[in-house]
């Protein structure tokens, strides 16, 4: 319980620092939504000042930050400059599909990279190892936006197997058919997310397993006559899981950031697309709201990764 409260305190401190840095960076950016002529060239300076007063932008920065933090505690992220909607409602509408894409891709990346990394390490310099290393190199060097465009041209335009963009078909029915239709639309973007993330993870797993196979305890266990399955279960996997879990926790920001590009390319109404459109229109309340939600999910994922590490290796409780 003491460790849990320690983690909560750390999470709260990090959120505060992230909010402070993000708020300062947003307000230090050149131009603004209320810049003269940005909304309407015919607007007078008096009208612009009135709009700033309505949104509280006429106050000193430290007062604006203090008011924003107080509202943030009650999950009030403000109102969008563009649509006039509550930011929290806009995030709720779009966060689901982004989480589904990222969690699904992370699960498949974990399973595939662990399997292929172990397979490559235990067949070092053989044909299987060479093929897996080539696949890793190809995955690592492939830009996500380029692969997405290639898949759209091939499977959506040429073969017409998958939709070009969007999340739902016009004729989609409710119930189970609706979820199948959504999965059909998400197949290509999730595949891209999985493929471009596999390369570095496979190489990392292979290097870890190679070190384990060279260790004294592995040679001792093998000399006792244990089979490959027993060696894998009792010696390779237990020593492999802690660094893999740590890496997965640290890779959360990259996965969420990558969805910005893919959601824009595939026309998926998720948080990535919302962030991109808000950045173009300088919709600061939406940008700040998405940054804080993303930061919270990232820190929460890292906290869960630490708790899983304690379960995998109880030694960390004493350090």
Residue pairs with C-beta under 8 A, 6 or more apart in sequence:
3 310
3 317
7 303
7 306
7 307
10 303
11 296
11 299
11 300
11 303
14 295
14 299
15 292
15 295
15 296
15 299
18 291
18 292
18 295
19 69
19 72
19 292
19 295
20 65
22 288
22 291
22 292
22 295
23 65
23 68
23 288
26 284
26 287
26 288
27 61
27 64
27 284
29 282
31 38
31 282
32 38
32 282
32 284
33 39
33 81
33 281
33 282
33 283
33 284
34 48
34 51
34 52
34 57
34 81
36 43
36 45
36 48
37 43
38 282
39 48
39 51
49 58
52 58
55 78
55 79
55 81
56 64
56 67
57 64
59 67
68 78
68 288
71 77
71 78
72 292
75 88
76 86
76 88
77 86
77 87
77 88
77 91
77 285
77 286
77 288
77 289
77 292
78 86
78 87
78 285
78 288
78 289
79 85
79 86
79 87
79 285
80 86
80 87
80 90
80 278
80 283
80 285
80 286
81 281
81 282
81 283
81 284
81 285
81 286
82 278
82 281
82 283
82 286
83 90
87 285
87 286
87 288
87 289
88 289
90 274
90 286
90 289
91 271
91 274
91 289
91 290
91 293
93 269
94 269
94 270
94 271
94 273
94 274
95 270
95 271
95 293
97 167
97 182
97 186
97 268
97 269
97 270
98 256
98 259
98 263
98 270
98 271
98 272
99 297
100 186
101 186
101 189
101 190
101 193
101 259
101 262
101 268
101 270
102 193
102 252
102 255
102 256
102 259
104 186
104 190
105 190
105 193
105 194
105 197
105 255
106 248
106 251
106 252
106 255
108 190
108 194
109 194
109 197
109 198
109 201
110 201
110 244
110 248
112 194
112 198
112 202
113 198
113 201
113 202
113 204
113 205
114 205
114 240
114 244
116 132
116 135
116 198
116 202
116 205
117 132
117 201
117 202
117 203
117 204
117 205
117 206
117 208
117 209
118 205
118 206
118 209
118 232
118 236
118 240
119 128
119 129
119 132
120 128
120 129
120 132
120 133
120 202
120 206
121 129
121 205
121 206
121 207
121 209
121 210
121 213
122 209
122 213
122 228
123 129
124 210
132 202
132 206
133 203
133 206
135 198
135 199
135 202
136 198
136 199
136 200
136 202
136 203
136 206
137 199
138 199
139 195
139 196
139 197
139 198
139 199
139 202
140 199
140 200
140 203
141 199
142 195
142 196
142 199
143 196
144 192
144 193
144 196
144 258
144 261
144 262
145 261
145 262
145 265
147 192
147 195
147 196
148 188
148 189
148 192
148 261
148 262
148 265
148 266
149 265
151 188
151 191
151 192
152 164
152 188
152 265
152 266
155 161
155 162
155 188
156 162
156 163
156 164
156 188
157 164
162 184
162 185
162 187
162 188
163 169
163 184
163 185
164 267
165 265
165 266
165 267
165 268
166 185
166 266
166 267
166 268
167 182
167 185
167 186
167 268
167 269
168 178
168 181
168 182
168 185
169 181
169 184
169 185
172 178
172 181
173 181
185 266
185 268
186 268
188 266
189 262
189 263
189 265
189 266
189 268
192 262
193 255
193 258
193 259
193 262
196 258
197 251
197 254
197 255
201 247
204 243
204 244
204 247
205 240
205 244
208 239
208 240
208 243
208 244
209 236
209 240
212 218
212 235
212 236
212 239
212 240
213 236
217 235
218 231
218 235
218 236
221 230
221 231
221 234
221 235
222 231
226 234
238 312
241 312
242 309
242 312
242 313
245 305
245 308
245 309
245 312
246 305
246 309
248 305
249 301
249 302
249 304
249 305
249 306
250 302
252 297
252 298
252 301
252 302
253 294
253 298
256 271
256 272
256 294
256 297
256 298
259 270
259 271
259 272
260 272
260 273
260 275
260 276
261 272
262 268
262 272
263 269
263 270
263 271
263 272
263 273
263 276
264 272
264 273
264 276
267 273
271 290
271 293
271 294
274 286
274 290
275 286
275 287
275 290
277 283
278 286
278 287
278 290
279 287
309 316
310 316
310 317
